[in-house]
């Protein structure tokens, strides 16, 4: 009698590998996380601009602000942001290579 949903060999090893499915799902989750990061970072930068508090930001926050603003200037009027967000998304994916934030 087997209680598992996937056949196993005496609980020794899975006969049906789920590694590929897990890797594909993880890749999609990471892509979605980068999209959320780009949109939320842009929203934060917009808040900084509208509240006029850029000079009150910490060193790392200023670096993030400048990083975002290199790709997406302040939004004053409604416009399509997709090309700029795509550029920002690409930059975030290369984030580690750019050494924007110190590693803890």
N, C-alpha and C positions, 0 to 999 in steps of 0.2 A: 504494500500500500504506500502510495506517495502523497505526501501532504504539500509538496511544492507545486507551484504553477509551471515551473520549468523543469524538465527532466534532469536528474542528476545521477551521478554514479556513486551511490552510497554516501551522499553528501561529501564526496571527495572533490569533485570538480563539476562544473557545469558543462553539459554536452552542447548546449545552445549558448553560444557566446553573445553577450549583450554589450560587449565593449564598443563595437562600432556604433550601435544605436546610442549609447551613452555619450560617445564622443561627438556625434552629430548634434545631439540635443544640447550638449554643453556649448558647442560652437554657436548655436542659435541663441542661447541664453546670454552668452558674452556679447554677441552682436547687439542684442536688445539692450543690454546694460550700457554699452557705449552710446547708443541712441539716447537713452534716458540721461546719461551723464552730460552729453552735449546740450540737450534741451534745458536741463536744470541749471547748468553752468551759464548758459545764455540768460536765463531768467534772473539768476543772481546778479549778473553784470548789469542787466537792465535796472534792477532795483538799486544797485550802487549808483548808477548814473542819475536816476530820477530823484534819489534822496541826497545826491551830491555829497557822498561820504567816502569818496575814493581815498582821500588823504588820511582817513581813519582806519584803513585796512592794515592788517598785519603784513609782514614781508611776504609770506607764502600766499596770502590772499591777493596781494597786488600782483604777484607773479601769475597766478591763475587768471586774474582779470586781464592782464596784458596778453596772456596766451590766447584767451578767447577773443579779445578785441582785434587781434591780428587777422582773424578770419571773418569775424562778424562785427561790423561797426554798430554803434548805438542805433537802435530802431526808433525813429521818431514818427514815421508814417507807416501805414499798413503796406507790406510788400511781401513778395514770395521769398521765403528764407531758405528754401530747399537747397539751392546751390551753396550758400554760405554754411549751412548746417552740415552739408556733406563734406565740405573742406575742413570744418572743425572736427567732424567725426574721424576723418583720416588722420588729422593731427593727434587726436586723443589716442588712436590706435598705435601711434609711434611715440607715445608719452614717455615710456621708460627710456628710449634711446635719447630723448631730448634732455633728460635729467632736470626736469622742471621743478620737481619737489624732492627734497632730501629724503633719503631712505631712513626709516627708524630702526 
